[in-house]
Amino acid sequence: MPGARRLAATLLYEAEHLAVAIGEHTTDSLVELMANTYGDPFDGIALRLGRAGDWTYAVTYGGWPGEFGPLALVSRDGEHVCLLEYEEENGKPVPPQFEYFRDGRLLSSCNLYLDASWGYQGVEGDPATAARLQERFTAAGLPDPEGDEREVHQTALRIVEEFFGLSLPRDPIVSGTLPAVLLEPA
């Protein structure tokens, strides 16, 4: 669980955290466990962990995204870190956010609606990487302010997956069972 330990080390607002293994969980069973443990699932932080080819991934639950510090720290020593962030519980229409880090550097960052909302003006990050990714979005007709947000999001996500060689398995993440950890104060 080195990835879980690295993520635990980036938590900002608490003392040092440890990744405590809690068995295999679906999203629903993990949220239920967190509700039973903390009273409210947002009062704790948990991760479901998986592997797909050369990639290790973590699906986070609870807390809020701002509790994790800079992910550039997680990407040290040659690690590639991609963040795909959805804030579905936020009452505001927050677009899905994507960030890609390597060796402590932000190489690419954008929202997947590719509009000018939430501080983004297209793809940001390393100038060469961001420009190449932006070229692919432009070639696909994005951003498309008149297009359906869901279709724009799916097209942008497909381009990001192809560009960075990502292929996360939807079924295990959305409906399957994965090993899980709670991030507990040390």
Sequence and secondary structure as in RCSB ss.txt:
>XXXX:A:sequence
MPGARRLAATLLYEAEHLAVAIGEHTTDSLVELMANTYGDPFDGIALRLGRAGDWTYAVTYGGWPGEFGPLALVS
RDGEHVCLLEYEEENGKPVPPQFEYFRDGRLLSSCNLYLDASWGYQGVEGDPATAARLQERFTAAGLPDPEGDER
EVHQTALRIVEEFFGLSLPRDPIVSGTLPAVLLEPA
>XXXX:A:secstr
 HHHHHHHHTB SSS EEEEEEEEE HHHHHHHHHHHHSSGGGSEEEEEEEETTEEEEEEEES GGGB  TTTTT
 TT EEEEEE  TTSSS    EEEEEETTEEEEEEETT SSGGG SS BSSHHHHHHHHHHHHHTT   TTS HH
HHHHHHHHHHHHHHT    HHHHHTS EEEEEEEE 
